[in-house]
Amino acid sequence: MPGVLEPTTLDAVHRTCKEVVNLNPNVQINAESVKAFAQQLNAAAVKAAGSRASIFPIKFESVEAEVNFLCLFHLLDFGSGYDALLRASSSRKGAAEMIQYGCFGLALSAARLDGAWMRGFSPYHVHTAFEIESKVEEELQPGITISKAGPLAPLSAAILSVITETGKVLGDIGVRSLGAFVMEHLDGLKAAGKPIAAASLVEELCDTFPAFQDVALYTPPAPAAAAAAPEQQQ
């Protein structure tokens, strides 16, 4: 209807999170604790952290190049379920640090980090950039070993899939990079006289690139399981 604002992607996030809380009797939000936590925050420090453009000490050749790099960094910001394995097999503290150092190295490698580069990404690049040991050696008998997929293989495959898939989408829509995509969208909003809102950009990224569609299907616990859960915790 004219004059009625359509729900944004951020509205959907807020709505579905509330629905999950309402559907699960084991999830509770303590309003007083939330209020106490907010009061102990340093407002100036929070504001400064939110306004900081980048945590990387990199001098970019243009705003588009910086935006492109940050898009790639956040595109790959997943894998926390592998933190324990990464700490055990490398010097990284977890997936977040692995992605941070990996992206930093990619930015310093003189690669353009554009769609063509993404489409050409390979398992070798995943291994060298992020230092993930996706294979392990298994001894069949003394002196004979075989190489097989290790516990980090799914993480390596996910990184490869996200990068190459995003590069393919960029090629399909005829845009050279994620940075160019963001800049073109913002320029379009400005030219149309529309507000440049974060929700608009988030929605455009989610609608265009599957890797940004961070969704999951939630199945509420069965009544019997929900009732038994408190007893199992005692």
C-alpha positions in Angstrom: 0.0 0.0 0.0 1.3 3.5 -0.8 2.7 5.2 2.3 3.1 2.0 4.2 6.7 1.0 5.0 7.7 -2.5 4.0 9.4 -4.6 6.7 13.2 -4.6 6.2 15.7 -7.4 6.7 16.6 -6.0 10.1 12.9 -6.0 11.0 12.8 -9.7 10.1 15.8 -10.4 12.3 14.1 -8.7 15.3 10.8 -10.4 14.7 12.2 -13.9 14.3 14.5 -13.6 17.3 11.5 -12.7 19.4 9.5 -15.6 18.0 12.3 -18.1 18.9 12.4 -16.7 22.5 8.6 -17.0 22.8 8.6 -20.6 21.4 11.4 -21.9 23.7 10.4 -22.1 27.4 14.1 -22.5 28.3 15.1 -19.1 27.0 14.5 -16.1 29.2 15.6 -12.5 29.1 16.3 -10.8 32.3 15.5 -7.1 31.7 17.2 -6.0 34.9 20.4 -7.7 33.9 20.3 -6.1 30.5 19.8 -2.7 32.0 22.6 -3.2 34.5 24.9 -4.3 31.7 24.0 -1.3 29.6 24.7 1.1 32.5 28.2 -0.2 33.1 29.2 0.3 29.5 31.5 3.2 28.6 29.3 5.2 26.1 32.3 7.1 24.6 34.2 3.8 24.1 31.2 2.1 22.5 30.7 5.1 20.1 34.3 5.2 19.2 34.4 1.5 18.4 31.3 1.8 16.3 32.7 4.7 14.3 36.0 3.1 13.6 36.3 2.4 9.9 38.7 -0.5 10.0 40.7 -2.6 12.4 43.3 -3.2 9.8 46.4 -0.9 9.4 46.1 -0.9 5.6 46.3 2.0 3.3 43.7 1.4 0.6 44.0 3.0 -2.9 40.3 4.1 -2.8 37.1 4.1 -0.7 35.8 1.3 -3.0 38.9 -0.8 -2.3 38.4 -0.5 1.4 34.7 -1.2 1.2 35.5 -4.2 -1.0 38.0 -5.6 1.6 35.6 -5.1 4.5 32.9 -6.9 2.6 35.2 -9.9 2.0 36.2 -9.9 5.6 32.6 -9.9 6.9 31.6 -12.4 4.2 34.1 -14.9 5.8 33.3 -14.0 9.4 32.0 -17.5 10.4 33.4 -20.8 11.7 33.4 -20.2 15.5 32.3 -23.8 15.9 35.8 -24.8 14.8 37.6 -22.7 17.4 38.8 -25.6 19.6 40.1 -27.5 16.6 41.9 -24.4 15.2 43.5 -23.7 18.6 44.7 -27.3 18.7 46.2 -27.3 15.2 47.5 -23.8 14.7 48.7 -20.7 16.5 45.4 -19.0 16.0 43.0 -18.4 18.9 40.0 -19.3 16.8 38.1 -18.7 13.5 37.8 -15.0 14.0 41.6 -14.5 14.3 42.2 -16.9 11.4 39.9 -14.9 9.1 41.4 -11.6 10.3 45.0 -12.7 9.6 44.1 -14.4 6.4 42.3 -11.4 5.0 45.1 -9.1 6.1 47.5 -11.3 4.2 45.3 -11.3 1.1 45.1 -7.5 1.1 48.9 -7.3 1.3 49.4 -9.8 -1.5 48.6 -7.2 -4.2 45.6 -9.3 -5.4 42.7 -7.2 -6.6 40.2 -9.2 -4.5 37.6 -8.7 -7.3 35.1 -11.1 -8.8 37.5 -12.7 -11.2 40.0 -13.3 -8.4 37.2 -14.9 -6.3 36.1 -17.2 -9.1 39.7 -18.5 -9.4 40.1 -19.2 -5.7 41.2 -22.8 -5.1 41.8 -25.2 -2.2 45.5 -24.3 -2.4 44.6 -20.6 -1.8 42.5 -21.5 1.2 45.4 -23.4 2.7 48.1 -20.8 2.1 45.9 -17.7 3.0 44.2 -19.1 6.1 46.7 -21.8 7.1 44.0 -24.5 7.5 45.2 -28.1 7.6 42.2 -29.7 5.9 43.9 -33.1 5.5 45.5 -35.5 7.9 47.9 -38.4 7.5 46.7 -41.8 8.5 49.1 -44.7 8.9 47.8 -47.9 7.2 50.8 -49.9 8.3 54.4 -49.1 9.3 55.9 -46.9 6.5 52.7 -46.5 4.6 50.3 -43.5 5.1 47.5 -42.0 3.2 46.2 -38.5 3.2 42.5 -38.1 4.1 40.1 -35.3 4.9 40.6 -34.0 8.5 38.2 -32.4 10.9 38.9 -29.0 9.5 38.0 -30.0 5.9 34.4 -28.8 6.1 35.6 -25.3 7.2 38.1 -25.2 4.4 35.4 -26.3 1.9 32.9 -23.6 3.3 35.5 -20.8 2.8 36.2 -22.0 -0.7 32.5 -22.3 -1.6 31.6 -18.8 -0.2 34.4 -17.1 -2.1 33.9 -18.8 -5.5 30.1 -18.6 -5.2 30.2 -14.9 -4.5 32.6 -14.4 -7.4 30.2 -16.2 -9.7 27.3 -14.0 -8.6 29.4 -10.9 -9.3 30.1 -12.2 -12.8 26.4 -13.0 -13.4 25.3 -9.5 -12.5 28.2 -7.8 -14.3 29.7 -6.1 -11.3 33.5 -6.2 -10.8 33.7 -6.5 -7.0 31.8 -6.4 -3.7 33.0 -2.9 -3.2 31.7 -1.7 -6.5 28.4 -3.4 -5.7 28.0 -1.5 -2.5 29.1 1.9 -4.0 26.7 1.5 -6.9 23.8 0.7 -4.5 24.6 3.7 -2.4 25.0 6.0 -5.4 21.6 4.7 -6.7 19.9 5.6 -3.4 21.4 9.1 -3.4 20.5 9.7 -7.0 16.9 8.7 -6.3 16.7 11.0 -3.3 16.2 8.0 -0.9 17.6 7.8 2.6 20.9 5.9 2.7 20.0 3.4 5.4 22.0 0.4 6.7 18.9 -1.7 6.4 18.7 -1.1 2.7 22.3 -2.1 2.1 21.9 -5.2 4.3 18.8 -6.2 2.4 20.5 -5.7 -1.0 23.5 -7.8 0.1 21.3 -10.6 1.4 19.0 -10.7 -1.6 21.9 -10.8 -4.0 24.6 -13.0 -2.4 23.6 -16.3 -0.8 26.6 -16.2 1.5 25.2 -13.1 3.2 21.9 -14.9 3.8 22.7 -16.0 7.3 19.6 -17.9 8.1 18.7 -21.1 9.9 15.6 -23.2 10.5 14.6 -23.3 14.1 12.5 -26.3 15.3 10.9 -25.7 18.7 11.6 -28.5 21.3 8.9 -31.1 21.8 6.8 -30.5 25.0 8.2 -33.6 26.7 11.8 -32.6 25.9 11.2 -29.1 27.1 9.7 -30.3 30.3 12.6 -32.7 30.9 15.3 -30.1 30.2 15.3 -28.4 33.6 15.6 -31.8 35.3 18.6 -32.7 33.2 20.4 -29.6 34.3 20.0 -30.4 38.0 
